[in-house]
Each structure stands twice: as C-alpha cells, then as structure tokens.
Amino acid sequence: IRDRLMSTSEKPIIFEKGVSEDHRGSLEYYNDLALDEFKRFYIVRNPKRGTVRAWHGHKVESKLIKVIQGIFIVCLIKVDNWEKPSKNIEILEYEFDSNSGLIYVPPGYANGAMNVTSDSEIMYFSNLSLEDSAKDDIRFKSNYWDPWEKYSPEIYEW
C-alpha cells in the first residue's frame, strides 16, 4: 500500500527498515517499498564533518534518501514560490544515520543535508534521468534557510 501512496503523496514519507539477524550477520530490507519509479541513484561522500549541500529544489523530480555511513541532518522545504520563496517557511528536519530508514521526498520540495560526523555517506535515488533532472534543478543558496547553523557547519555549498 505504501508504495502506491508514494507516487501520489504530497508529503514526505519515512520508510522504516526491517532487519533479520542470525549467526551469519544481518539483512536490512524495505519490503513495503517499490522502486519501479526510480531510474538512478548516486552516493555523496563527505570526508569533512559539517559539509552542507543545499538547497536543491525540484518541481517534478522525487527522491529517496538513505544514509549509508555517519550521521546527517536532512532538511526539506515545501517551496511556496519558485522565483522568490518565503524565508519564513516550515523546515522539516530529520536526523538520520545508517540505522535509520529511508525518506521519500515528493516533487515540489527543496532538500539539503549536512553531515555531523566525518567520513559520511548518503545515497539518493531519483525518479528522473540525469538529463531530465538537470531541466528540473532549481538551486537556492545553502544558507537561504539556515537550519545548519546550530550544528556548526564548516563548508557551505554556494
């Protein structure tokens, strides 16, 4: 049911991970998540803590975000005006680590992330090809909204 809700959802959805363990180790799974709409994925590695990569907005593109290593603050904003968005808009803020689930980011949102530990990795799935995503890529300064300040950022993407 949740996989069908994802493509029609106007709000972010968190998918909790399932884990099975035995004497051989563990298996992490997301059995209620269908990946049919996603076309590609990429992994971002931040060696230095406090690296802010933000704000990337998409009118059409949706994303799934999963932390692979380290701890990230992931923030989402429902953009109210693509030419001049409000500065006083609700920022959805999540702290994710490798034990967290995934978050679905629907179209119409800007997203950003900052790692709070060194040597961190975060994975993004996209429902658009790279070419189509580039046509839908709307950037805002990484401190246009600044939930990062309280985490002592060291590098801002401009």
C-alpha positions, -999 to 999 in steps of 0.1 A, spaced: 0 0 0 27 25 9 45 21 -24 13 32 -42 9 61 -18 45 73 -26 39 85 -62 7 104 -51 19 117 -18 24 155 -14 42 150 19 75 132 28 72 96 38 96 77 61 101 40 53 113 21 83 138 -6 77 133 -42 86 162 -63 99 167 -100 102 196 -114 121 212 -147 127 246 -163 133 258 -152 98 250 -115 103 221 -93 94 199 -84 65 183 -49 61 152 -47 39 124 -24 28 97 -49 16 70 -23 15 89 0 -9 86 -4 -46 115 11 -66 98 9 -101 95 47 -105 132 53 -97 157 54 -126 191 60 -110 209 65 -77 241 83 -66 262 84 -34 276 115 -19 307 112 3 316 140 27 351 134 43 349 166 65 321 170 91 298 200 88 296 199 50 263 215 38 249 205 5 217 225 -1 192 237 -13 182 216 -44 146 221 -54 126 201 -79 91 208 -93 88 173 -109 116 151 -95 111 129 -64 138 114 -44 145 87 -18 173 94 7 193 68 27 223 74 50 249 47 44 276 59 69 278 86 96 250 109 107 233 135 86 208 163 92 184 161 63 161 191 58 131 195 35 111 226 25 78 227 5 86 255 -18 58 281 -19 72 303 -47 99 291 -71 111 326 -81 112 341 -46 104 316 -18 94 327 16 121 329 42 96 321 69 86 286 57 84 254 78 116 234 76 112 197 81 143 185 99 154 149 104 185 133 119 194 100 101 222 76 105 230 42 89 204 25 112 176 48 101 151 41 73 147 60 41 128 92 34 107 98 3 109 135 -9 79 143 -32 80 168 -61 77 204 -50 103 203 -23 138 216 -18 162 194 1 195 198 18 218 177 40 247 183 64 268 155 79 276 159 116 303 132 116 334 129 94 336 104 66 299 102 60 279 88 30 244 95 19 226 78 -11 199 95 -33 175 77 -56 159 98 -84 128 92 -105 143 112 -134 171 106 -158 201 129 -153 191 149 -184 155 154 -171 167 161 -136 190 189 -149 160 206 -165 142 205 -132 170 216 -109 163 248 -90 191 259 -66 189 282 -37 219 294 -16 227 268 10 221 293 38 189 309 23 172 288 50 198 280 77 188 252 100 225 242 98 239 270 120 231 252 153 253 223 141 284 244 135 288 239 97 322 242 83 316 241 45 287 256 26 278 248 -10 272 280 -29 
